[in-house]
Amino acid sequence: MTNNGDIDSPVYITIHGPCTNPVITNLTTMNSIKIEREVPAGWRLEIDTAYGHNTVVLVKDDGSRINAYNWIAPGVRLNEFRLQRGLNVIDYNADIGKESTTIVMRYRERFTGI
């Protein structure tokens, strides 16, 4: 992924199950997000690393939403997972379901101003 902005950008990540213990790593910055739970088929996990708005929400197949912030592995800091300026190499892994999981990452390029 390429961030053409002037400053680092937070990301909004959606992990579509099934998978167990998914890990997303920015190989450029070596920051990772690890979730220590199962995301069942038909469910999704929504992770927001926006400034002052770090959230992890599990969305069930019926649309109900559950706060899953406590699913984050110890030591993970969502506020540190950003896309730096320029090229960012992103890696995805999971203990189970790596091949059957879809990951969507969204971000907005940010620019400094006066």
GILINPE-V950692 format. One record per backbone hydrogen bond with DSSP energy under -0.5 kcal/mol. NH is the residue of the N-H (numbers start at 1). CO is the residue of the C=O. If there is no record, write none. Layout:
nh->NH co->CO
nh->NH co->CO
//
This chain:
nh->3 co->1
nh->3 co->86
nh->4 co->2
nh->6 co->110
nh->7 co->110
nh->9 co->83
nh->11 co->81
nh->12 co->106
nh->13 co->11
nh->13 co->47
nh->14 co->104
nh->15 co->45
nh->16 co->14
nh->16 co->102
nh->17 co->15
nh->17 co->43
nh->18 co->39
nh->19 co->39
nh->20 co->96
nh->21 co->37
nh->23 co->93
nh->24 co->33
nh->25 co->91
nh->26 co->31
nh->27 co->25
nh->27 co->89
nh->28 co->89
nh->30 co->26
nh->31 co->26
nh->33 co->24
nh->35 co->22
nh->36 co->71
nh->37 co->35
nh->39 co->19
nh->40 co->38
nh->42 co->17
nh->43 co->40
nh->44 co->59
nh->45 co->15
nh->46 co->57
nh->47 co->13
nh->47 co->45
nh->48 co->55
nh->49 co->11
nh->53 co->50
nh->55 co->48
nh->57 co->46
nh->58 co->66
nh->59 co->44
nh->59 co->57
nh->60 co->58
nh->60 co->64
nh->63 co->60
nh->66 co->58
nh->68 co->56
nh->71 co->68
nh->72 co->69
nh->73 co->34
nh->76 co->73
nh->78 co->76
nh->80 co->77
nh->81 co->78
nh->82 co->80
nh->83 co->9
nh->84 co->82
nh->86 co->3
nh->88 co->1
nh->90 co->88
nh->91 co->25
nh->93 co->23
nh->95 co->20
nh->96 co->20
nh->100 co->97
nh->101 co->97
nh->101 co->98
nh->102 co->16
nh->104 co->14
nh->106 co->12
nh->110 co->7
//
